[in-house]
Amino acid sequence: MHIKTGDTVKVISGDEKGKTGKVIAVDREKSRAKVEGLNMVTKHVKPTASNPQGGIEKKEAGIHISNLMLVDPKTGEATKTGRKRNENGKLVRYSKKTGEVING
């Protein structure tokens, strides 16, 4: 996957197009990511012992990762990512725009 939890991403298509946010969670099986403050949905919550009031909650829904682009931490622009081996032989992500290795 080109996106990990904690990355800053930009939405490239859909209702939230052009907005950026931080990735909260990634679902590898469904290829979806939850982005902080984006794609908010309304959930009706039943009262429980821990939440006796119940009510209506706003929470983030998943966005397909094909609609997300990683934001390069150095330039602040959306960039494609690639993978290459570093000097230790470990696979790392790098920005195709700048060629810099992306930490995380």
Residue pairs with C-beta under 8 A, 6 or more apart in sequence:
1 26
1 28
1 31
1 65
2 65
2 70
2 80
2 81
2 93
3 9
3 23
3 26
3 33
3 65
3 68
3 70
4 23
4 26
4 104
5 23
5 24
5 25
5 26
6 22
6 23
6 104
7 22
7 23
7 70
7 71
7 104
8 20
8 21
8 22
8 23
8 70
8 71
8 73
9 20
9 21
9 22
9 23
9 33
9 35
9 68
9 69
9 70
9 71
10 18
10 19
10 20
10 68
10 69
10 70
10 71
10 78
11 17
11 18
11 19
11 20
11 21
11 35
11 38
11 63
11 67
11 68
12 67
12 68
12 69
12 78
13 67
14 39
14 63
14 67
15 39
16 35
16 38
16 39
16 63
19 38
20 71
21 35
21 36
21 37
21 38
22 35
22 36
23 33
23 34
23 35
23 36
23 68
24 33
24 34
24 35
24 36
24 60
25 33
25 34
26 32
26 33
26 34
26 65
27 33
27 62
30 62
31 64
31 65
31 66
32 62
32 63
32 64
32 65
33 62
33 63
33 65
33 68
34 60
34 61
34 62
34 63
35 60
35 63
35 68
36 60
37 60
38 60
38 63
39 60
39 61
39 62
39 63
40 58
40 59
40 60
40 61
41 58
41 59
41 60
41 61
42 56
42 57
42 58
43 56
43 57
43 58
43 59
44 55
44 56
45 51
45 54
45 55
45 56
45 57
46 54
47 53
47 54
48 54
69 78
69 79
69 80
70 78
70 79
70 81
70 93
70 95
70 102
71 77
71 78
71 79
72 78
72 79
72 95
72 97
72 98
72 100
72 102
73 102
73 103
74 95
74 98
74 100
75 95
75 97
75 98
77 97
79 95
79 96
79 97
79 98
80 95
80 96
80 97
81 93
81 94
81 95
81 96
81 102
82 93
82 94
82 96
83 91
83 92
83 93
83 94
84 91
84 92
84 94
85 91
85 92
86 92
86 101
92 101
92 102
93 101
93 102
93 104
94 100
94 101
94 102
95 102
